[in-house]
Amino acid sequence: MNLYVCSTLRHLLFSLLKAFSQPDKKSHIFMISDQQNIDAANFDLSSLPANIEVHFIQRQSIRATLYKGIFGKLIKLMAIRNFKSSPAIREHVHHALFKKTLGIDIPQSPENELFLYNERNKMSRLFRLAFAEYSIIEEGVGNYIGVKLKKSEKIIDFIFKIKRQHRHFGDDARCKHIYLLNPNKGPKALQHKIKPINFVNDKIITQYGYKFFKYDAQYNYTFIIATQPHVIEEFDLLVYQKFIQTLNKKGIPYAIKVHPREDIEYYKQAFPGVTLIESKIPLELIIFGAEDKCRILSICTSAGTGFEKYCTRLNLIKDDELESLYEIFDDLVKDTSLIDKRIKHLFSDDPILGA
């Protein structure tokens, strides 16, 4: 049995694709609905095969129920501190989480596999307590670049003689596998864990994905500006504005795909009159709905990664520059003319934009 913990629509899509790739295995997908204000009514659960169940769960409800009493407070503390649980603790947390809190009878078994995306968020830490090990599936850019260590982490590393400059998704000893769309670009130190994502299937998306997400594939977008949660306040808007100016100058139609964690109203005010695509639809579904190969313009998101057969990714900051991401941001903010140079270079090889 496979269990997936999702907090974004992209996570949900990838979990469904992996579950579809293993039709002989039962899959339970837990979608945290109150992180992006997701309404379960927006999805057609009846479209799924019998081996897949999607459960929409609420963080606040889980915490209110699970963290009651002395044992509840201990569970909360262990989750926060990333505690390595013993078999007895795992059994207790498994029962408390699934049967008592979520009301789902999932037998505890060493054959059950847990799949996470952001392994460090609070819900992922909680689910991890019920398993001896787990695997992660690509979250996005964060899988390819390191996060700078906090002072407390540096002190702990010094005490235990651990040599590292950054921490990465999947660097926990309990993480068994890391599934990436671009495995060769993953952190060198974790290559022994990394496996390629080979479950992206366009036939499955068109057969089940459209119906499940209630997506009308009649819309055709050739150019899409994909936003992302603020890189640097106002800096991202400046980049999108420059994208828009170039497209308008060439008379090329386009739309802005708002990231699910962002408020579409923010972009309505920033770019009045521009076509905005509903934030609650995974970008990958839109790519398959395009008649022509879609171009995705972005700052540095992983949007469209793994779907290059159906889209062309045009990132201001290239994938192979992600290790120097923060330094590049500093340079672009200090000298915005560098943004224009990057955009000119980015568009130069495109048959339409470079014409």
PyMOL commands that set and color helices and strands:
alter all, ss='L'
color gray80, all
select helices_A, chain A and resi 9-20+40-42+45-47+59-66+69-80+87-101+122-128+141-143+151-159+183-185+188-190+202-213+235-249+264-270+283-289+319-334+337-348
alter helices_A, ss='H'
color red, helices_A
select strands_A, chain A and resi 2-6+27-32+52-57+113-116+134-137+147-148+166-167+175-180+194-196+223-226+255-257+276-277+294-298+311-315
alter strands_A, ss='S'
color yellow, strands_A
deselect
rebuild
show_as cartoon
